[in-house]
């Protein structure tokens, strides 16, 4: 049986540190925000508009 506590395995600071490696915090937040906002955008704006939004998000991640 594991001796790790839930605070060791579910630490949000550790998850944020390992997500996308050593990239800036603003970039990590932008990627997470884009992932979260894509779902409501699909339902409220439709698939055509959402596909353009995803395209611009992709270009932003390459810049």
NORVEN-V247446 format. One record per helix or strand of 3 or more residues. SS is the DSSP state (h for helix, s for strand). FROM is the first residue (numbers start at 1). TO is the last residue. If there is no record, write none. Layout:
ss:SS from:FROM to:TO
ss:SS from:FROM to:TO
This chain:
ss:h from:6 to:9
ss:h from:12 to:18
ss:h from:25 to:45
ss:h from:47 to:62
